């Protein structure tokens, strides 16, 4: 549903980042390696995403490049790895 999200990098946690895009704060689950590749807080960032939908939750998973998203391939493995 979302190919990527581009916006201001506002926050990170243990396994997530938050991008403000158009006034909405998107919490995107990602790896520590991907967080290390992010720009400084307050700068613009672009994260390629996979939307994981379950009955009770919609979770966004992010990758620094489209190639990393494609390489990850099997989306069930993506979710379990993060």
C-alpha angles and dihedrals in degrees: 000000000000115000094186140339121222122190147102114324102230108163147358134200135184094295106001146061130206121221122190106215117171093343095308121111111222116200106209121188112221144149128276088246091057092047089054089057093054120108122245119297108274095032127107117268136181121210125185109223146205117199111216111200125196132164093266105027146032111210127185118214119194141205129188094231137026089237091060090051091050093045090052086062108162105070094205088059090049092057095046092047093056 
